[in-house]
Structure formats: C-alpha cells, structure tokens
Amino acid sequence: MGYEPAQRMSMYETAKRKELMMELIYYIFDSLLVPLIRSNFYVTESNTHRNALLYFRHDVWRRLVEPALVKFKFTNFEEMQQKLVVELLQKRTLGVSQIRFLPKSIGLRAIANLKRRVQVRTHGTQRLAKSINSVLTPVLDVLNYEKVTYYMQA
C-alpha cells in the first residue's frame, strides 16, 4: 500500500461537501457558541469603537446600566397603570419599542429598534403587529415629497 494520488471530485460532490461543512459551522455557532457567549456575557457594539464588539459580564453590565436606566426612566417616562397601557395599545397602530444601551466614552446612549415587530393580543388572539417603521413609512414618503418639491421650486 503506497501513496495514491488524490482523485478529482465531481462538482456535485464538492458542492455537497461544502454544504455539509457550512451546516456544521452554522450548527456549532447557533447551538453551541452563541448560547454559551449569551449566557455569560452581554455583547454590544460601541459608539466609539464602530466595528468592534464589546463583551461585558452580566453583573458588570447591570452595574453600568442601572444608573442610566433610572435617569432615563425619570426624565423621559412616566409610570402608567397596566390596564390603561393595554387599552391605549389596543387603540393605536404605532406600537411600542424596546430600548437598549450603547456604551459611549462617557455614559450610555439609548437606542430603540423601530424595525422590530412585537406580538400583540387582540380579541384573545396573538398576532405580530406592524413595525413602527412600516407604520411611519407613508408619513416619511409625504415629508420627502414635500422636501423635494420645496427644493425644486426654490
């Protein structure tokens, strides 16, 4: 048994091996690596380090965010009864958004994801509501039209 030269694989076999390898890598990241990192760290980007990810232990992140969250809560929001909140949300189409914080060189910056669709309960059934961006798109289109026509006349 000596050394045998490698045989060329067919294009189909090469593509199938590549597909299987990509599925294995996806599985490793999706089922093992990401949950392991998520369970031990809060991962976020930063204002000062654009393309870098920052990893904070959960207890450290909580100590960083709590003062900013308290300040944000008292300066930007007022507390409402849950019953009133449910009534208001059922009447309006705009919806709500979750906020998250990005670390800055001094302090934190609040970010709201307006593309995210939230689940709402209407008449006893759960459904996905429209995102805030999709609800506001016609308004943006009208404002852009007005801006364009204004500058064309000037």
C-alpha positions as CSV (number, residue, x, y, z in Angstrom):
1,M,0.0,0.0,0.0
2,G,1.8,3.0,-1.2
3,Y,0.7,6.6,-1.7
4,E,-2.1,7.0,-4.1
5,P,-2.6,10.3,-5.9
6,A,-5.8,12.2,-4.9
7,Q,-8.6,11.8,-7.3
8,R,-10.6,14.8,-8.5
9,M,-14.1,15.1,-7.1
10,S,-17.1,15.9,-9.2
11,M,-18.6,19.3,-8.9
12,Y,-21.7,17.8,-7.2
13,E,-19.6,16.1,-4.5
14,T,-17.6,19.2,-3.9
15,A,-20.8,21.3,-3.6
16,K,-22.3,18.7,-1.2
17,R,-19.2,18.6,1.0
18,K,-19.1,22.4,1.1
19,E,-22.8,22.5,2.0
20,L,-22.3,19.9,4.8
21,M,-19.3,21.9,6.2
22,M,-21.4,25.1,6.2
23,E,-24.2,23.4,8.0
24,L,-21.8,22.0,10.6
25,I,-20.3,25.5,11.1
26,Y,-23.8,27.0,11.4
27,Y,-24.8,24.4,14.0
28,I,-21.6,25.0,16.1
29,F,-22.2,28.7,16.1
30,D,-26.0,28.6,16.5
31,S,-26.4,25.8,19.0
32,L,-23.1,26.0,21.0
33,L,-21.1,29.1,20.7
34,V,-23.8,31.9,20.7
35,P,-25.8,30.4,23.6
36,L,-22.5,30.0,25.6
37,I,-21.5,33.6,25.0
38,R,-25.0,34.9,25.7
39,S,-25.3,33.1,29.0
40,N,-22.0,34.6,30.2
41,F,-21.7,38.0,28.6
42,Y,-23.8,40.9,27.3
43,V,-22.4,41.6,23.8
44,T,-22.9,45.0,22.2
45,E,-21.2,47.4,19.8
46,S,-20.0,50.8,20.9
47,N,-20.3,54.4,19.7
48,T,-16.5,55.0,19.9
49,H,-15.4,51.6,18.5
50,R,-17.6,51.3,15.4
51,N,-17.0,47.8,14.2
52,A,-15.8,46.2,17.4
53,L,-17.9,44.1,19.7
54,L,-17.6,44.6,23.4
55,Y,-18.2,41.8,25.9
56,F,-19.4,42.6,29.4
57,R,-20.1,40.2,32.2
58,H,-23.8,40.4,33.1
59,D,-23.1,41.7,36.6
60,V,-20.8,44.4,35.3
61,W,-23.3,45.4,32.6
62,R,-26.1,45.6,35.2
63,R,-24.0,48.0,37.3
64,L,-23.3,50.2,34.3
65,V,-26.8,50.3,33.0
66,E,-28.8,50.7,36.3
67,P,-28.0,54.4,36.9
68,A,-28.6,55.3,33.2
69,L,-31.9,53.4,33.2
70,V,-33.1,55.2,36.4
71,K,-32.2,58.6,34.9
72,F,-33.8,57.7,31.6
73,K,-36.9,56.5,33.4
74,F,-37.4,59.7,35.4
75,T,-36.5,62.2,32.7
76,N,-38.3,60.6,29.7
77,F,-41.1,58.5,31.0
78,E,-44.0,58.5,33.5
79,E,-45.4,55.4,35.1
80,M,-48.9,54.2,34.0
81,Q,-51.3,51.6,35.2
82,Q,-51.2,48.4,33.2
83,K,-54.9,48.5,32.4
84,L,-54.5,51.9,30.8
85,V,-51.5,50.8,28.8
86,V,-53.3,47.8,27.4
87,E,-56.3,50.0,26.4
88,L,-54.1,52.5,24.7
89,L,-52.1,49.9,22.8
90,Q,-55.2,48.2,21.5
91,K,-56.5,51.5,20.1
92,R,-53.3,52.6,18.3
93,T,-51.3,51.1,15.4
94,L,-48.0,52.7,16.2
95,G,-47.0,50.1,18.9
96,V,-44.0,50.1,21.2
97,S,-40.3,49.5,21.0
98,Q,-37.7,48.1,23.3
99,I,-34.6,50.2,24.1
100,R,-31.1,49.1,24.6
101,F,-28.0,51.0,25.6
102,L,-24.7,51.5,23.8
103,P,-21.6,52.5,25.7
104,K,-20.1,55.9,24.9
105,S,-16.8,57.3,26.1
106,I,-18.7,58.9,28.9
107,G,-22.1,57.3,29.8
108,L,-24.5,55.3,27.7
109,R,-26.7,56.1,24.7
110,A,-30.3,54.7,24.4
111,I,-31.2,53.1,21.1
112,A,-34.7,51.9,20.0
113,N,-35.1,49.2,17.4
114,L,-38.1,50.5,15.4
115,K,-37.9,47.7,12.8
116,R,-38.8,45.0,15.3
117,R,-42.4,43.6,15.2
118,V,-43.9,42.9,18.5
119,Q,-46.7,40.4,19.4
120,V,-50.0,41.9,20.4
121,R,-53.1,40.3,21.7
122,T,-56.3,41.4,20.1
123,H,-59.7,39.8,20.8
124,G,-58.0,36.9,22.5
125,T,-55.5,36.0,19.7
126,Q,-51.8,36.7,19.4
127,R,-50.5,38.2,16.2
128,L,-47.5,40.2,15.0
129,A,-48.1,43.9,14.8
130,K,-46.6,46.1,12.1
131,S,-43.2,47.6,13.0
132,I,-43.1,51.3,13.9
133,N,-41.0,51.9,10.8
134,S,-43.6,50.3,8.5
135,V,-46.4,52.3,10.1
136,L,-44.5,55.6,9.7
137,T,-43.2,54.9,6.1
138,P,-46.2,56.7,4.4
139,V,-45.5,59.8,6.6
140,L,-41.8,59.7,5.7
141,D,-42.7,59.4,2.0
142,V,-45.0,62.5,2.2
143,L,-42.3,64.5,4.0
144,N,-39.7,63.5,1.5
145,Y,-42.1,64.5,-1.4
146,E,-42.7,67.9,0.3
147,K,-38.9,68.4,0.7
148,V,-38.2,67.5,-2.9
149,T,-40.9,69.8,-4.3
150,Y,-39.8,72.7,-2.0
151,Y,-36.3,72.5,-3.2
152,M,-37.3,72.2,-6.8
153,Q,-39.4,75.4,-6.5
154,A,-36.6,77.3,-4.8
